[in-house]
Amino acid sequence: MRDAVIVDAVRTPVGKRKGALSSLHPAALSALVLNALAERNAIDPAVVDDVVWGCVAQAGEQTMDIARNAVLSAGWPLSVPGTTVDRQCGSSQQSVHFAAAGLIAGQYDVVVAGGVESMSRVPMMNVVGQSNPFGPALDSRLGGVPPHQGIGAETIAERWGLSRTELDEFSLASHEKAAAAQDAGRFAGQIVPVNPAAAVRGPKHVVKTGKTPVLDGKEWRKLIDTIPTYTLRDLRDRALAAASYLRRPGDSQFRAFKLDVLRAEAHLIAEITTFNPDLFPAFGLSLTL
């Protein structure tokens, strides 16, 4: 059996909603890292057998096979194919698994895997619109409650006895470690600098650097005391209410209600996770050869 070997991995910086990277088309972001990868490894793109790209919200600027559009935006040969994968939050990771499986099977010799998500340009749930992606059989199986990460998180916490304080402290420590690592230059070899005004011209651009912001312990303690505790029942009740309206697309109040639900959802998640909605990470892109 052949081995699959990761030669290199690069990514753009992670931005925030409507932040510095929001002016860039997702294909342009993808093209930037594709070219950076090829350049720093002296690889002729023509030898790439496939580009496997993960993307959750395949709508708007991220539809019509964003992988292939990224390949062409990068100026790579027309002979290089690209395919887009959706396994929800695991899409980019799954693209790496598919690429590795193809290498081991002998289908590929050189393959690029990664992904892109621009939540500023393609907002979360924009792909759903007013449609029901589940269908009546799945609706019945789920008891009318659509899949919900908040409910899942509360169920896990309840089953294993994890307290809100324990989880917030773990999350804060994780962010602090990541911020310290980035400030210490630990990720310097992975991050491709991005100049939004010139991103499509190649990878060699200047990016503003500085101390990575993170909520410090005192701020966290002050904030956590002001945040209400949401229970599993609260989240289930919200999901049921939303589902009852989402099944009535002809209702004259549907559009206004849907917008209110999405707005409330953003603030609910913000309160649960102690983040402001405008500070949610908006761009993340990784790439493996």
C-alpha positions as CSV (number, residue, x, y, z in Angstrom):
1,M,0.0,0.0,0.0
2,R,1.3,3.5,-0.8
3,D,1.7,6.2,1.8
4,A,0.1,9.6,1.6
5,V,2.6,12.3,2.6
6,I,1.7,15.9,3.5
7,V,4.4,18.1,1.8
8,D,3.3,21.5,3.0
9,A,0.3,23.5,4.5
10,V,-0.5,27.2,4.1
11,R,-3.5,29.4,4.9
12,T,-4.6,33.0,5.0
13,P,-5.0,34.8,8.3
14,V,-8.3,34.3,10.0
15,G,-10.4,37.5,9.8
16,K,-13.7,38.6,11.3
17,R,-17.1,39.4,10.0
18,K,-16.9,42.4,7.5
19,G,-13.2,42.7,8.4
20,A,-10.1,43.3,6.3
21,L,-10.5,40.2,4.1
22,S,-14.2,40.8,3.4
23,S,-13.5,42.7,0.2
24,L,-12.0,39.5,-1.4
25,H,-13.9,37.0,-3.4
26,P,-13.6,33.5,-2.0
27,A,-12.1,32.3,-5.3
28,A,-9.4,35.1,-4.9
29,L,-8.6,34.0,-1.4
30,S,-8.3,30.4,-2.6
31,A,-6.2,31.3,-5.5
32,L,-3.8,33.2,-3.3
33,V,-2.9,30.1,-1.2
34,L,-2.8,27.9,-4.3
35,N,-0.2,30.1,-5.8
36,A,1.7,30.5,-2.5
37,L,1.8,26.7,-2.1
38,A,3.1,26.1,-5.7
39,E,5.7,28.9,-5.4
40,R,7.2,28.0,-2.1
41,N,7.5,24.4,-3.1
42,A,8.7,25.0,-6.7
43,I,5.8,22.9,-8.0
44,D,4.5,23.2,-11.5
45,P,0.7,23.4,-11.1
46,A,0.4,21.2,-14.3
47,V,1.4,18.1,-12.3
48,V,-1.5,18.5,-9.8
49,D,-4.0,15.7,-10.4
50,D,-6.9,17.3,-8.6
51,V,-7.8,20.1,-6.1
52,V,-10.3,19.0,-3.5
53,W,-11.9,21.9,-1.7
54,G,-14.2,22.0,1.3
55,C,-17.0,24.6,1.5
56,V,-20.2,24.6,3.7
57,A,-22.2,27.5,2.2
58,Q,-22.1,26.6,-1.5
59,A,-24.3,29.5,-2.6
60,G,-23.7,32.9,-4.3
61,E,-20.0,33.5,-4.8
62,Q,-19.2,30.0,-3.4
63,T,-21.4,28.0,-5.7
64,M,-20.6,26.6,-9.2
65,D,-17.7,24.5,-7.9
66,I,-15.6,27.0,-5.9
67,A,-12.6,24.5,-6.2
68,R,-12.5,24.7,-10.0
69,N,-13.1,28.5,-9.9
70,A,-10.2,28.8,-7.5
71,V,-7.9,26.8,-9.8
72,L,-8.8,29.0,-12.8
73,S,-8.5,32.2,-10.7
74,A,-5.0,31.1,-9.8
75,G,-4.1,31.0,-13.4
76,W,-3.4,27.2,-13.2
77,P,-3.7,25.1,-16.4
78,L,-7.1,24.3,-17.7
79,S,-6.1,20.6,-17.3
80,V,-6.1,20.8,-13.5
81,P,-9.6,19.8,-12.2
82,G,-11.2,20.8,-9.0
83,T,-14.1,19.4,-6.9
84,T,-15.9,20.9,-3.9
85,V,-16.9,18.9,-0.8
86,D,-19.6,19.6,1.8
87,R,-19.5,17.7,5.0
88,Q,-20.6,20.8,6.9
89,C,-18.1,22.0,9.6
90,G,-15.8,19.1,8.6
91,S,-15.7,20.0,4.9
92,S,-12.0,21.0,4.6
93,Q,-10.9,18.2,6.8
94,Q,-12.9,15.7,4.7
95,S,-11.2,17.1,1.6
96,V,-7.8,16.1,3.1
97,H,-9.1,12.6,3.8
98,F,-10.5,12.2,0.3
99,A,-7.2,13.5,-1.2
100,A,-5.1,11.1,1.0
101,A,-7.4,8.2,0.1
102,G,-6.9,8.9,-3.6
103,L,-3.2,9.0,-3.2
104,I,-3.1,5.7,-1.3
105,A,-5.4,4.1,-3.9
106,G,-3.1,5.2,-6.7
107,Q,-5.6,7.5,-8.3
108,Y,-3.5,10.6,-7.6
109,D,0.3,11.3,-7.5
110,V,0.0,15.0,-6.5
111,V,-3.2,16.5,-5.0
112,V,-4.1,19.7,-3.2
113,A,-6.7,19.7,-0.5
114,G,-8.2,22.6,1.6
115,G,-11.2,24.8,1.7
116,V,-12.7,28.3,2.0
117,E,-15.5,30.0,3.8
118,S,-16.4,33.7,3.6
119,M,-19.2,34.4,6.0
120,S,-19.1,38.1,5.2
121,R,-19.9,37.5,1.5
122,V,-21.9,34.4,1.9
123,P,-23.8,34.6,5.2
124,M,-24.5,31.5,7.2
125,M,-27.9,30.0,6.3
126,N,-27.9,32.0,3.1
127,V,-27.7,28.7,1.2
128,V,-31.0,27.6,2.7
129,G,-33.2,30.6,1.9
130,Q,-36.9,29.8,2.4
131,S,-36.5,26.1,1.5
132,N,-36.6,23.1,3.7
133,P,-33.4,21.1,3.1
134,F,-34.6,18.1,5.2
135,G,-37.8,16.9,3.6
136,P,-40.9,15.4,5.3
137,A,-39.3,12.0,6.1
138,L,-36.4,13.6,8.0
139,D,-38.7,16.1,9.6
140,S,-40.7,13.3,11.0
141,R,-37.7,11.3,12.2
142,L,-36.4,14.4,14.0
143,G,-39.7,15.1,15.7
144,G,-40.0,18.5,14.0
145,V,-36.9,19.8,15.6
146,P,-34.2,20.7,13.0
147,P,-30.5,19.9,13.8
148,H,-29.1,22.5,16.1
149,Q,-25.6,22.9,17.4
150,G,-26.7,24.7,20.5
151,I,-29.0,21.8,21.4
152,G,-26.2,19.4,20.7
153,A,-23.8,21.3,22.9
154,E,-26.3,21.4,25.8
155,T,-27.0,17.7,25.4
156,I,-23.3,16.9,25.6
157,A,-22.8,19.1,28.6
158,E,-25.8,17.6,30.4
159,R,-24.7,14.0,29.7
160,W,-21.1,14.4,30.9
161,G,-21.8,16.9,33.7
162,L,-19.8,19.8,32.2
163,S,-20.5,23.1,33.8
164,R,-20.7,26.4,32.0
165,T,-17.8,27.8,34.0
166,E,-15.5,24.8,33.2
167,L,-16.2,25.1,29.4
168,D,-15.7,28.9,29.4
169,E,-12.5,28.6,31.2
170,F,-11.3,25.9,28.8
171,S,-12.3,28.0,25.8
172,L,-10.5,31.1,27.2
173,A,-7.3,29.1,27.9
174,S,-7.5,27.8,24.3
175,H,-7.8,31.2,22.8
176,E,-5.0,32.5,25.0
177,K,-2.6,29.7,23.9
178,A,-3.5,30.3,20.2
179,A,-2.9,34.1,20.6
180,A,0.4,33.6,22.4
181,A,1.6,31.1,19.7
182,Q,0.7,33.5,16.9
183,D,2.4,36.4,18.6
184,A,5.5,34.3,19.1
185,G,5.7,33.5,15.4
186,R,4.8,29.8,15.7
187,F,2.4,30.1,12.7
188,A,4.6,32.3,10.6
189,G,5.5,29.4,8.3
190,Q,1.8,28.6,7.7
191,I,0.2,32.0,7.2
192,V,0.3,33.7,3.8
193,P,0.2,37.5,4.1
194,V,-2.7,39.1,2.3
195,N,-3.0,42.6,0.8
196,P,-6.7,42.8,-0.1
197,A,-5.9,45.4,-2.8
198,A,-3.5,43.2,-4.6
199,A,-4.3,39.6,-3.5
200,V,-5.0,38.3,-7.0
201,R,-1.5,39.3,-8.2
202,G,0.4,36.8,-6.0
203,P,1.3,35.7,-2.5
204,K,4.1,38.2,-1.7
205,H,2.3,41.0,0.1
206,V,2.5,42.8,3.4
207,V,0.0,42.2,6.2
208,K,-0.4,44.3,9.3
209,T,1.0,42.5,12.4
210,G,0.6,43.1,16.1
211,K,-0.6,41.6,19.3
212,T,-3.4,39.1,18.8
213,P,-6.5,40.3,20.7
214,V,-8.0,37.9,23.2
215,L,-10.5,38.3,26.0
216,D,-8.4,38.5,29.2
217,G,-9.3,36.8,32.5
218,K,-10.7,40.0,34.1
219,E,-12.8,40.9,31.1
220,W,-14.1,37.3,31.0
221,R,-15.1,37.2,34.7
222,K,-16.9,40.6,34.3
223,L,-18.7,39.5,31.2
224,I,-19.7,36.0,32.3
225,D,-21.6,37.5,35.3
226,T,-23.8,39.4,32.9
227,I,-24.7,36.5,30.5
228,P,-27.9,34.6,31.2
229,T,-27.8,30.8,31.3
230,Y,-29.7,29.1,28.5
231,T,-31.0,25.6,29.1
232,L,-31.5,22.8,26.8
233,R,-35.3,23.4,27.1
234,D,-34.9,27.0,26.1
235,L,-33.0,26.0,22.9
236,R,-35.5,23.3,22.1
237,D,-38.4,25.6,22.5
238,R,-36.8,28.1,20.2
239,A,-36.0,25.5,17.6
240,L,-39.6,24.2,17.7
241,A,-41.0,27.7,17.3
242,A,-38.7,28.4,14.3
243,A,-39.6,25.0,12.7
244,S,-43.3,25.7,12.9
245,Y,-42.9,28.9,10.9
246,L,-40.3,27.6,8.5
247,R,-42.8,25.0,7.4
248,R,-45.2,27.8,6.3
249,P,-43.3,29.6,3.6
250,G,-46.5,31.0,2.2
251,D,-47.3,32.9,5.4
252,S,-47.2,36.7,4.9
253,Q,-45.2,37.0,8.1
254,F,-42.7,34.4,7.2
255,R,-39.9,36.7,5.9
256,A,-40.1,39.1,8.8
257,F,-40.2,36.2,11.3
258,K,-37.3,34.5,9.7
259,L,-35.1,37.6,9.9
260,D,-36.0,38.0,13.5
261,V,-35.1,34.4,14.2
262,L,-31.8,34.7,12.5
263,R,-31.0,37.9,14.4
264,A,-32.0,36.4,17.7
265,E,-30.0,33.3,16.9
266,A,-26.9,35.3,16.3
267,H,-27.3,37.1,19.6
268,L,-28.2,33.9,21.5
269,I,-25.0,32.2,20.2
270,A,-23.0,35.3,21.0
271,E,-24.3,35.2,24.6
272,I,-23.7,31.4,25.0
273,T,-20.1,31.7,23.6
274,T,-19.3,35.1,25.2
275,F,-18.5,36.5,21.8
276,N,-20.0,39.6,20.0
277,P,-21.5,38.5,16.6
278,D,-19.4,41.0,14.8
279,L,-16.3,39.3,16.1
280,F,-17.0,35.8,14.9
281,P,-14.2,34.4,12.8
282,A,-15.3,35.1,9.2
283,F,-12.5,33.6,7.1
284,G,-10.6,30.4,7.5
285,L,-8.7,28.7,4.8
286,S,-6.2,25.8,5.0
287,L,-4.4,24.0,2.3
288,T,-2.4,20.8,2.1
289,L,-0.4,19.2,-0.6
